[in-house]
C-alpha cells in the first residue's frame, strides 16, 4: 500500500535552468546538469549544498545526461556534443578523461550496476559504445598499451586512465 502523505521535502534551487539530474545509489548526492554547460554535485544529506562543479563538456543544443559510477561512485561521467565521453573525479572535480569514438553528440551515459569497470554511452550517431577494462592479460596489456580503448581503474578506485 502506498503512503501518499508527504513526510519530508527538500528543495534544490539552481541559478541556471536544469536540463537533467541523477541521484547517487546511496541517496546522498544529486548530480545536476545545467544549461550553462556545468554539472553540479549536491550533497543532499541535511541542508543541500553544492560540493563540486564539473566543466569541460559541451552542451549547447541537446539534453546531455550524466551519472555517477565506478568504485564507490568515485567518478562522474557525461556525454558531450563534441562526440566524446567525459570522466571526472567526483571528489576533486579533476577532468580525468575525454573518450573519443562517437561521431555524433553523446547524450546519455550509464555505469553498469554489475561491473564497476564498465560504462555505456549512447550517441546521435545511432550507436551505443561499451567502455571498460582491456580484456587482455597483464603482460599483453603492457605490449599493447597504446591500443587500449577504454577505462582503466586502479584497484583503489582513485584514478582512471587510458
Secondary structure, 3 states (H helix, E strand, C coil): CCCCCCCCCCCCCCCCCEEEEEECCCCCEEEEEECCCCEEEEECCCCCEEEEEECCCCCCCCCCCEEEECHHHCEEEECCCCCCEEEEECCCCCEEEEECCCCCCEEEEEECCCCCCCEEEEECCCCEEEECCCCCCHHHHHHCHHHCCCCEECCCCCCEEC
